[in-house]
């Protein structure tokens, strides 16, 4: 997400708190939030790909595999 999109999200949030948003601005805000959260989720998933867990027996497995075992 580029700086312009983040600036627009912040501007809409500030405007919502002060004077309120029009219907078009509310829709724009929803779309921007959806994009933003999608990127955050993707980054978090990529971070988990780089995390490993050491089992009680000393073996090291990727986090996602260790999590699947415990389910």
C-alpha positions in Angstrom: 0.0 0.0 0.0 1.5 3.3 -1.0 1.7 6.5 1.1 -1.1 8.2 -0.8 -3.6 5.4 0.1 -2.6 5.5 3.8 -2.9 9.3 3.8 -6.4 9.0 2.3 -7.4 6.4 4.9 -6.2 8.7 7.7 -7.9 11.7 6.1 -11.2 9.9 5.9 -10.9 8.7 9.5 -10.2 12.2 10.7 -13.1 13.6 8.7 -15.4 10.8 10.1 -14.6 11.9 13.6 -15.1 15.6 13.0 -17.8 16.3 10.4 -18.9 12.9 9.2 -18.7 11.2 5.8 -20.9 11.2 2.8 -22.2 7.9 1.5 -19.6 7.9 -1.3 -16.8 8.5 1.2 -18.1 5.7 3.4 -17.9 3.3 0.5 -14.4 4.5 -0.3 -13.3 4.1 3.3 -14.7 0.5 3.3 -12.8 -0.3 0.1 -9.6 1.2 1.5 -9.9 -0.6 4.8 -10.5 -3.9 3.0 -7.3 -3.4 0.9 -5.4 -2.4 4.0 -6.5 -5.4 6.1 -5.8 -7.7 3.2 -2.2 -6.5 3.0 -1.8 -6.8 6.7 -3.1 -10.4 6.7 -0.8 -11.3 3.8 2.3 -9.8 5.6 1.3 -11.7 8.8 1.0 -14.9 6.9 4.5 -14.4 5.3 5.9 -13.7 8.8 4.5 -17.0 10.1 6.2 -18.7 7.2 9.5 -17.7 8.7 8.7 -18.8 12.3 9.7 -22.2 13.6 8.7 -24.0 16.7 10.9 -26.3 18.7 8.9 -29.4 19.8 9.4 -31.1 23.2 11.6 -33.8 21.5 13.9 -31.1 20.2 12.8 -31.1 16.6 12.2 -27.8 14.9 9.2 -27.5 12.6 7.6 -24.6 10.7 4.9 -22.9 12.8 2.1 -23.7 10.4 2.9 -27.4 10.6 3.1 -27.3 14.4 -0.2 -25.5 14.5 -1.9 -28.1 12.3 -0.8 -30.9 14.6 -2.4 -29.2 17.6 -5.8 -28.7 16.0 
